[in-house]
Amino acid sequence: MNCKNIKEKVGIRSVLESFNHFPVKENKKTAFYFALDREEKIPSLSVDFKNNQAFDFGTGRSYDVISIVQLIKKCSVSDALKYLSQFVGIREKSSSKIPTIKLQNYRITKVQEVKHPALVDYLKSRKVFEQKDLVKEIHYEIGGKQGFGIGFENQSGGFEIRHAYSKICLGKKDITLIQSETKNSEIAIFEGFFDYLTFRNLEKNQSSTCDYLILNSTSMLFKAEEILKNYSQIFLFLDNDENGKSVKLKIQNQYRNVEDCSLIYHSFKDLNEWWCSNKR
């Protein structure tokens, strides 16, 4: 693919997420990020999702997806195009009511089993309290302010943090791979960890015959590509939105024996929403 096609077909949000850059402030069309090439306390990189470009107010420099990769990876245009080719076909998710925010300056003060009444109620509202042992209660400090939430660890030791009113990521963004002691030939893929917890509820604590991969963001798919080559059967439990569908097609085109399980919850946004509806 040439430069023009890449600039048109690869979303800037997904590229930034692949390098663990997430918005500090965001609306539907634009967002502010911390600079790509230096430490700063006030975000100066303005990202225009509509035009797929970024502008650094600190340096006066403009970026597209190619120049972003060149800056971060310190590589040539051809190497940047090769890196960006993995994102072709993955559509950008628009800003949701509760955006995920990647936080850099934080301190985790406590990790324990889920006990706080608000978090217990939150797990119950999502109908996955039975799987509380698969997550942690995380207490943290950001800028002198205390916070807590349901924590789900990824492969890099970072945590996806959720509670009823926010979604944040503490540490490096990554996938989560859960493998059994015995070698399995099957793997189930989920977009978020609440869908994974839902699936474990559906299994009813029976011994599993498959491994589990939680993307924690569809932009992390590239980190799973080599892993998926080790499995002869792949089950997809992705969201029923445009982004989930495009990721599904990419996996189906790249691997054999891929089963789309979203038909189970075809009238709902995701597996957990379907589960909550049926558990009322």
C-alpha positions as CSV (number, residue, x, y, z in Angstrom):
1,M,0.0,0.0,0.0
2,N,1.2,3.5,-0.8
3,C,1.4,6.5,1.6
4,K,-1.9,8.0,0.4
5,N,-3.8,4.8,1.0
6,I,-2.3,4.3,4.5
7,K,-3.1,7.8,5.5
8,E,-6.7,7.3,4.4
9,K,-7.3,3.8,5.8
10,V,-5.4,3.7,9.0
11,G,-6.9,5.6,12.0
12,I,-4.6,7.8,14.1
13,R,-6.2,6.7,17.4
14,S,-5.3,3.0,16.8
15,V,-1.8,3.9,15.9
16,L,-1.3,6.0,19.0
17,E,-2.8,3.2,21.2
18,S,-0.4,0.7,19.8
19,F,2.4,2.8,21.3
20,N,0.5,3.1,24.6
21,H,-0.5,6.7,24.0
22,F,-4.0,7.5,25.1
23,P,-6.0,10.8,25.3
24,V,-5.9,12.9,28.5
25,K,-8.9,15.1,27.3
26,E,-11.3,14.0,24.6
27,N,-14.4,14.8,22.7
28,K,-16.0,13.2,19.6
29,K,-13.7,15.0,17.1
30,T,-10.5,15.9,18.9
31,A,-8.3,15.0,21.8
32,F,-5.2,16.1,23.7
33,Y,-2.4,13.7,24.3
34,F,1.0,14.0,25.9
35,A,3.8,14.8,23.5
36,L,5.3,11.9,21.6
37,D,9.0,12.8,22.1
38,R,9.3,14.4,25.5
39,E,8.0,14.3,29.1
40,E,5.4,17.0,30.0
41,K,2.8,17.7,32.6
42,I,0.3,19.5,30.4
43,P,-0.7,17.7,27.2
44,S,0.3,19.6,24.1
45,L,-0.4,17.2,21.2
46,S,-3.8,18.0,19.6
47,V,-5.3,15.1,17.6
48,D,-8.0,15.6,15.0
49,F,-9.7,12.3,14.5
50,K,-11.8,13.6,11.6
51,N,-8.8,14.7,9.5
52,N,-6.6,11.9,10.9
53,Q,-3.8,14.3,11.9
54,A,-2.1,15.7,15.0
55,F,-0.4,19.0,15.8
56,D,2.2,19.5,18.6
57,F,1.7,23.0,20.1
58,G,5.0,22.7,21.8
59,T,7.1,22.3,18.6
60,G,4.7,23.6,16.0
61,R,5.0,20.3,14.1
62,S,2.2,18.4,12.3
63,Y,1.9,14.7,12.1
64,D,0.1,12.0,10.1
65,V,0.1,8.3,10.9
66,I,3.3,7.7,8.9
67,S,5.3,10.5,10.6
68,I,4.1,9.4,14.0
69,V,5.5,5.9,13.5
70,Q,8.7,7.3,12.1
71,L,9.1,9.6,15.1
72,I,8.5,6.9,17.7
73,K,10.2,3.9,16.0
74,K,13.0,6.1,14.4
75,C,12.5,4.3,11.2
76,S,12.2,4.9,7.4
77,V,9.0,5.6,5.5
78,S,9.0,2.0,4.1
79,D,9.4,0.5,7.6
80,A,6.6,2.8,8.9
81,L,4.3,1.6,6.1
82,K,5.1,-2.0,6.9
83,Y,4.2,-1.4,10.6
84,L,0.9,0.4,9.6
85,S,-0.2,-2.3,7.2
86,Q,-1.4,-4.3,10.2
87,F,-4.1,-1.7,11.0
88,V,-5.7,-1.7,7.6
89,G,-9.4,-2.8,8.0
90,I,-9.6,-1.9,11.7
91,R,-12.1,1.0,12.1
92,E,-11.8,3.7,14.7
93,K,-14.1,3.6,17.7
94,S,-15.8,6.9,18.3
95,S,-15.6,8.4,21.8
96,S,-17.9,6.7,24.2
97,K,-19.7,8.2,27.2
98,I,-17.0,6.7,29.4
99,P,-13.6,6.9,27.5
100,T,-10.6,4.8,28.5
101,I,-7.8,7.0,29.8
102,K,-4.2,6.0,29.9
103,L,-2.5,7.5,33.0
104,Q,1.3,7.8,33.3
105,N,1.9,9.5,36.7
106,Y,0.2,7.2,39.2
107,R,1.0,5.0,42.2
108,I,-0.8,1.8,43.1
109,T,-1.2,1.7,46.9
110,K,-3.1,-1.5,47.4
111,V,-4.0,-4.7,45.5
112,Q,-6.5,-7.1,47.2
113,E,-9.5,-9.3,46.6
114,V,-12.7,-7.4,45.8
115,K,-14.3,-6.3,49.1
116,H,-15.4,-2.7,48.7
117,P,-19.3,-2.5,48.7
118,A,-19.3,-0.2,45.6
119,L,-17.2,-2.7,43.6
120,V,-19.1,-5.7,44.8
121,D,-22.3,-3.9,43.7
122,Y,-20.7,-3.1,40.4
123,L,-19.8,-6.7,39.7
124,K,-23.3,-7.7,40.7
125,S,-24.8,-5.2,38.3
126,R,-22.8,-6.7,35.5
127,K,-23.9,-10.2,36.7
128,V,-20.3,-11.5,37.1
129,F,-19.8,-11.4,40.9
130,E,-19.3,-15.2,40.8
131,Q,-16.0,-14.5,39.0
132,K,-14.6,-12.0,41.5
133,D,-11.6,-14.1,42.1
134,L,-10.4,-13.5,38.5
135,V,-10.1,-9.7,39.2
136,K,-8.6,-7.5,41.9
137,E,-9.5,-4.5,43.9
138,I,-7.0,-1.8,43.0
139,H,-6.4,1.3,45.0
140,Y,-4.3,4.0,43.4
141,E,-3.1,7.6,43.7
142,I,-3.0,10.2,40.9
143,G,-1.9,13.7,41.5
144,G,-2.5,13.4,45.2
145,K,-6.1,12.1,44.7
146,Q,-7.1,8.6,45.7
147,G,-9.1,6.2,43.6
148,F,-10.1,2.6,43.4
149,G,-11.7,0.1,40.9
150,I,-11.9,-3.4,39.6
151,G,-8.5,-4.3,38.2
152,F,-7.6,-6.8,35.4
153,E,-4.0,-7.4,34.8
154,N,-2.4,-7.6,31.3
155,Q,0.8,-9.3,30.0
156,S,2.9,-6.2,30.7
157,G,1.8,-5.9,34.4
158,G,-0.5,-3.0,33.6
159,F,-4.1,-2.9,34.9
160,E,-7.4,-2.2,33.2
161,I,-9.4,-0.4,35.9
162,R,-13.2,-0.2,35.8
163,H,-15.9,1.0,38.0
164,A,-19.4,2.4,37.3
165,Y,-18.2,5.9,36.3
166,S,-14.8,5.5,34.7
167,K,-12.4,3.4,32.6
168,I,-8.7,3.9,33.0
169,C,-5.5,2.0,32.3
170,L,-2.7,2.0,34.8
171,G,0.7,1.1,33.3
172,K,1.4,-0.2,29.8
173,K,-1.5,-1.2,27.6
174,D,-1.4,-4.8,26.5
175,I,-3.4,-8.0,25.8
176,T,-4.1,-10.6,28.5
177,L,-3.4,-14.2,27.7
178,I,-4.8,-16.9,30.0
179,Q,-3.5,-20.4,29.4
180,S,-4.2,-23.6,31.2
181,E,-1.5,-25.9,32.4
182,T,-2.3,-28.4,29.7
183,K,-1.7,-27.4,26.1
184,N,-4.9,-26.4,24.3
185,S,-5.6,-26.3,20.6
186,E,-8.5,-23.9,21.0
187,I,-8.7,-20.2,22.1
188,A,-11.5,-17.8,22.8
189,I,-11.0,-14.1,22.1
190,F,-12.8,-11.3,23.9
191,E,-12.6,-7.5,23.4
192,G,-12.9,-6.6,27.1
193,F,-12.5,-8.5,30.4
194,F,-16.2,-8.3,31.4
195,D,-17.0,-10.4,28.4
196,Y,-14.4,-12.9,29.5
197,L,-15.9,-13.0,33.0
198,T,-19.3,-13.5,31.4
199,F,-18.0,-16.5,29.4
200,R,-16.5,-18.0,32.6
201,N,-20.0,-17.8,34.1
202,L,-21.4,-19.6,31.1
203,E,-18.9,-22.3,31.6
204,K,-20.3,-22.8,35.1
205,N,-16.8,-23.5,36.6
206,Q,-16.3,-26.6,34.4
207,S,-12.8,-27.4,33.4
208,S,-12.1,-25.4,30.3
209,T,-10.9,-27.0,27.0
210,C,-9.6,-23.7,25.6
211,D,-7.3,-20.8,26.4
212,Y,-8.5,-17.2,26.6
213,L,-7.2,-14.0,25.0
214,I,-8.6,-10.6,26.1
215,L,-7.5,-7.8,23.7
216,N,-8.3,-5.0,26.2
217,S,-8.5,-2.8,23.0
218,T,-9.0,-3.9,19.4
219,S,-5.9,-1.9,18.6
220,M,-3.9,-4.5,20.5
221,L,-4.7,-7.2,17.9
222,F,-1.2,-6.9,16.4
223,K,0.2,-8.2,19.7
224,A,-1.8,-11.4,19.4
225,E,-1.0,-12.3,15.8
226,E,1.9,-14.7,16.5
227,I,0.1,-16.2,19.5
228,L,-3.0,-17.2,17.4
229,K,-0.8,-19.2,15.0
230,N,-0.5,-21.8,17.7
231,Y,-4.2,-22.6,17.8
232,S,-6.2,-24.8,15.4
233,Q,-9.6,-23.4,16.4
234,I,-10.4,-19.7,17.3
235,F,-13.7,-18.6,18.8
236,L,-14.6,-14.9,18.5
237,F,-16.7,-13.1,21.2
238,L,-16.2,-9.5,19.8
239,D,-18.5,-6.5,20.1
240,N,-21.4,-6.1,17.7
241,D,-20.3,-2.8,16.4
242,E,-18.4,-1.7,13.2
243,N,-15.0,-2.0,14.9
244,G,-15.7,-5.5,16.3
245,K,-16.9,-6.6,12.9
246,S,-13.9,-5.3,11.0
247,V,-11.5,-7.0,13.5
248,K,-13.6,-10.2,13.1
249,L,-13.1,-10.1,9.3
250,K,-9.3,-9.5,9.7
251,I,-9.0,-12.5,11.9
252,Q,-11.1,-14.7,9.6
253,N,-9.0,-13.7,6.7
254,Q,-5.7,-14.4,8.5
255,Y,-6.4,-17.7,10.2
256,R,-8.3,-21.0,9.6
257,N,-11.1,-22.5,11.6
258,V,-12.4,-19.2,13.0
259,E,-15.9,-19.3,14.5
260,D,-17.9,-16.1,15.0
261,C,-19.9,-16.5,18.3
262,S,-21.5,-13.1,18.2
263,L,-24.6,-14.7,16.7
264,I,-25.4,-15.8,20.2
265,Y,-25.9,-12.1,21.3
266,H,-26.6,-10.6,17.8
267,S,-29.2,-8.2,19.2
268,F,-26.9,-6.8,21.9
269,K,-23.8,-4.7,22.0
270,D,-21.7,-7.5,23.5
271,L,-21.7,-10.8,25.4
272,N,-22.0,-9.1,28.8
273,E,-25.0,-7.0,27.8
274,W,-26.8,-10.1,26.5
275,W,-26.0,-11.9,29.7
276,C,-27.3,-9.1,31.9
277,S,-30.5,-9.0,29.9
278,N,-31.1,-12.7,30.3
279,K,-30.3,-12.7,34.0
280,R,-33.0,-10.2,34.9
